[in-house]
Amino acid sequence: MYTQFFSLSEPPFSATADPRYVYLAPQHDEVLARLLYDIDRTDGGLSVLTGEAGVGKTTLCRCLLEQLPDTIDVALILNPVPDGARFLASICDGLNVAYPSQCIDLDILVDLLGKHLTYAYARGRRAVVLIGKAQNLGFETMELIRLLTHLETHQIKLLRVILVGQPDLNKILAHADSRQIARRVTARYQLRPFCLAETRAYIQHRLTVGGCPTPLFTRLAMGQVHRRSGGIPRKINAICDRALLDAHRMGKTQVSRATARHAAREVLTPAVPGIAHGYGRRG
């Protein structure tokens, strides 16, 4: 392992969800603040957060959940199921709503959920449903979500729903079959990949948390990481981890542009049987 070679306390680009390594660029801070504002509103509705795979949507959602007050109950649906009754049951489970075992009646589940939310509101509590991988939701499930956004008292809407997914989610909402739920969307946010400055700050942040005593990537190397990764954090992590490993194998104390380029080819290029990646020209 390269950690001892570089005097690191731990691998800085591990895929684990360690909160110490969270880096929020200005765009993340802005979206986080706006989502918190949406949740604080009393008009219910839908918030939509989209972004490419690996751009940091899950990380942002974790930060959001950590900042919610104790008076907010959250149903976190990371992998929504296509079956309507099971989908509603998962929301009930997340909000601690009691319902008959093996219940498949959608009307009963919606009614029980509405009564629970009304009682919770009377005790000073609010509810949020956060749904991940929302680009995989079918139109029938979308219609159920629309119905949930209509749960209300005379004063307020009882539920805020946040849909989180890849850019295809916007196409689904633009479809004619989703027109009614699209009208319930009150806010749309998009997480974009890092710019070059953000990529450099992200790399250095993770190195610092990992115990880096000296700069381990040249500026040109970080530029190469940014170009090859497209500014997507998940790809940045993979490239940097491999680059540190390659530099260690070659006995180099700093990752060069060439090392970063080679690492990117190794982790981002689909493997082809019988062909190995290497430095320099083949032949």
C-alpha positions in Angstrom: 0.0 0.0 0.0 1.3 3.5 -0.8 0.1 5.2 2.4 3.4 4.6 4.3 5.5 5.6 1.3 3.8 9.0 1.1 3.5 9.4 4.9 -0.3 9.3 4.7 -2.4 8.2 7.7 -4.9 6.4 5.4 -5.9 6.2 1.7 -7.3 9.6 0.8 -9.3 8.6 -2.2 -11.2 5.6 -0.8 -14.7 5.1 -2.0 -16.1 5.0 1.6 -18.6 7.6 2.7 -16.4 9.2 5.4 -17.9 12.6 6.3 -14.4 13.9 7.0 -13.7 13.8 3.3 -16.8 15.7 2.2 -15.9 18.7 0.1 -18.6 21.1 -0.8 -17.9 23.4 -3.7 -19.8 26.7 -3.8 -22.5 25.2 -6.0 -23.1 22.4 -3.4 -23.5 25.0 -0.7 -26.0 26.9 -2.7 -28.1 23.8 -3.6 -28.0 22.6 0.0 -29.2 26.0 1.3 -32.0 26.0 -1.3 -33.2 22.5 -0.4 -33.2 23.4 3.3 -35.3 26.4 2.4 -37.7 24.2 0.4 -38.2 21.9 3.3 -38.9 24.8 5.6 -41.7 26.0 3.3 -45.3 25.0 4.1 -46.6 24.8 0.6 -45.4 21.2 0.0 -44.6 20.2 -3.5 -41.7 18.6 -5.2 -38.0 19.5 -5.4 -35.9 17.9 -8.1 -32.2 17.4 -7.9 -30.3 16.0 -11.0 -26.7 15.4 -11.9 -24.6 12.8 -13.7 -23.6 9.6 -12.0 -20.8 10.2 -9.5 -21.2 14.0 -9.4 -22.0 14.1 -5.7 -25.8 13.8 -5.3 -25.7 11.2 -2.6 -23.0 13.1 -0.7 -25.1 16.3 -0.8 -28.2 14.4 0.4 -26.2 13.0 3.4 -25.2 16.6 4.2 -28.9 17.7 3.9 -30.1 15.0 6.3 -27.4 15.9 8.8 -28.6 19.5 8.9 -32.3 18.9 9.2 -33.8 19.8 12.6 -35.1 17.1 14.9 -38.7 18.0 14.2 -38.4 16.7 10.6 -39.2 13.1 9.9 -37.5 11.6 6.8 -38.3 8.6 4.7 -35.2 7.9 2.7 -35.9 5.7 -0.4 -32.6 5.0 -2.0 -33.8 2.2 -4.3 -37.5 2.7 -5.1 -39.4 -0.4 -6.1 -41.7 -0.4 -9.1 -44.7 -1.9 -7.3 -47.0 0.8 -6.1 -48.1 -0.8 -2.8 -44.5 -1.7 -1.9 -43.4 1.8 -2.7 -46.0 3.3 -0.4 -45.2 0.8 2.3 -41.5 1.8 2.1 -42.5 5.4 2.7 -44.7 4.3 5.6 -41.8 2.3 7.1 -39.5 5.3 6.8 -42.0 7.6 8.6 -43.0 4.9 11.2 -46.6 4.7 9.9 -48.4 1.6 11.1 -50.3 -0.4 8.4 -51.8 -3.9 8.1 -49.3 -6.6 7.2 -49.2 -7.5 3.5 -51.5 -4.6 2.7 -51.7 -4.0 -1.0 -54.6 -1.5 -1.1 -53.2 1.8 -2.2 -56.1 3.8 -0.9 -55.7 2.4 2.6 -52.0 3.1 2.6 -52.5 6.7 1.4 -55.2 7.3 4.0 -53.1 5.9 6.8 -50.2 8.0 5.7 -52.4 11.2 5.6 -53.8 10.6 9.1 -50.3 10.0 10.5 -48.9 13.2 8.9 -51.9 15.2 10.2 -51.3 13.9 13.7 -47.5 14.5 13.4 -48.2 18.1 12.3 -50.4 18.7 15.3 -47.4 17.7 17.5 -45.1 20.1 15.7 -43.5 17.7 13.3 -43.0 17.8 9.5 -42.2 15.1 7.0 -39.9 14.8 4.0 -39.6 11.9 1.5 -36.3 11.8 -0.3 -36.2 9.4 -3.3 -33.0 8.4 -4.9 -32.5 6.9 -8.4 -35.7 8.7 -9.4 -34.9 8.4 -13.1 -36.0 4.7 -12.7 -39.5 5.6 -11.5 -42.4 4.6 -13.7 -45.3 6.8 -14.6 -47.6 4.9 -12.2 -45.2 5.6 -9.3 -44.9 9.2 -10.3 -48.7 9.5 -10.1 -48.6 8.1 -6.6 -46.1 10.7 -5.7 -48.3 13.4 -7.1 -51.2 12.2 -4.9 -48.9 12.3 -1.8 -48.1 16.0 -2.5 -51.9 16.7 -2.1 -52.0 15.5 1.5 -52.8 18.7 3.5 -54.5 20.4 6.3 -56.5 23.7 5.9 -53.2 25.5 6.6 -50.3 23.6 4.9 -49.3 20.8 2.7 -48.1 17.9 4.9 -45.3 16.5 2.7 -42.3 17.7 0.9 -40.9 15.2 -1.7 -37.4 15.5 -3.1 -36.6 13.5 -6.3 -32.9 12.8 -6.9 -31.7 11.3 -10.1 -29.6 11.4 -13.2 -30.5 13.9 -16.0 -32.9 11.4 -17.6 -35.3 12.3 -14.7 -36.0 15.7 -16.4 -36.9 13.8 -19.6 -39.4 11.7 -17.7 -40.9 14.8 -16.1 -41.2 16.4 -19.5 -43.1 13.4 -20.9 -46.8 13.9 -21.5 -47.7 11.2 -19.0 -45.9 13.1 -16.3 -47.4 16.5 -17.1 -49.5 16.6 -13.9 -46.7 15.8 -11.5 -44.4 18.2 -13.4 -46.8 20.9 -12.4 -46.2 20.0 -8.7 -42.4 20.7 -9.1 -41.6 23.9 -7.2 -37.8 23.8 -7.5 -35.3 22.2 -9.8 -31.5 22.0 -9.1 -28.7 20.5 -11.1 -25.3 19.5 -9.8 -22.6 20.1 -12.4 -19.1 18.5 -12.5 -16.3 20.4 -10.8 -14.4 23.2 -12.7 -10.6 22.9 -12.7 -10.2 25.1 -9.6 -12.7 22.9 -7.7 -11.0 19.7 -8.8 -7.7 21.0 -7.5 -9.3 22.1 -4.2 -11.1 18.7 -3.9 -7.9 16.7 -4.5 -5.9 18.8 -1.9 -8.8 18.6 0.6 -8.8 14.8 0.5 -5.0 14.7 0.7 -5.0 17.0 3.7 -7.6 14.9 5.5 -5.5 11.8 4.7 -2.5 13.3 6.5 -0.6 14.6 3.5 2.5 16.5 4.7 3.5 17.7 1.2 1.9 18.3 -2.2 1.6 14.9 -3.9 0.3 16.0 -7.3 1.9 18.6 -9.5 -0.5 21.3 -10.9 -0.1 19.7 -14.3 -1.1 16.3 -12.9 -4.2 17.8 -11.2 -5.1 19.4 -14.6 -4.7 16.0 -16.2 -6.9 14.4 -13.6 -9.6 17.1 -14.2 -9.5 16.7 -18.0 -9.7 12.9 -17.9 -12.3 12.8 -15.1 -14.5 15.5 -16.5 -14.6 17.0 -13.0 -16.7 14.1 -11.7 -15.7 13.3 -8.1 -16.1 9.5 -8.4 -13.8 9.4 -11.3 -11.3 11.8 -9.7 -11.1 9.4 -6.7 -10.4 6.4 -9.0 -7.7 8.2 -11.0 -5.9 9.7 -8.0 -5.9 6.4 -6.1 -4.4 4.6 -9.1 -1.9 7.5 -9.7 -0.6 7.3 -6.2 -0.2 3.6 -6.5 1.7 4.0 -9.8 3.9 6.7 -8.4 4.7 4.5 -5.4 5.6 1.6 -7.7 8.0 3.8 -9.6 9.5 5.3 -6.4 8.3 8.8 -7.3 7.4 11.1 -4.4 5.0 13.2 -6.5 2.5 12.3 -9.1 3.4 13.8 -12.5 1.2 14.6 -15.5 2.3 11.4 -17.3 1.5 9.3 -14.2 -1.9 10.8 -13.9 -2.6 10.3 -17.6 -1.5 6.7 -17.4 -3.7 6.1 -14.3 -6.7 7.6 -16.0 -6.2 5.2 -19.0 -6.1 2.3 -16.6 -9.2 3.1 -14.6 -11.4 4.7 -17.3 -10.7 2.7 -20.4 -12.7 -0.6 -20.8 -10.5 -3.6 -20.5 -9.8 -5.4 -23.8 -8.6 -9.1 -23.5 -5.0 -9.4 -24.4 -4.2 -5.7 -24.3 -2.4 -4.1 -21.4 -2.0 -0.4 -20.7 1.5 0.9 -20.3 3.7 3.9 -20.5 5.1 5.1 -23.7 4.6 3.8 -27.2 3.8 0.2 -28.0 6.0 -1.9 -30.2 
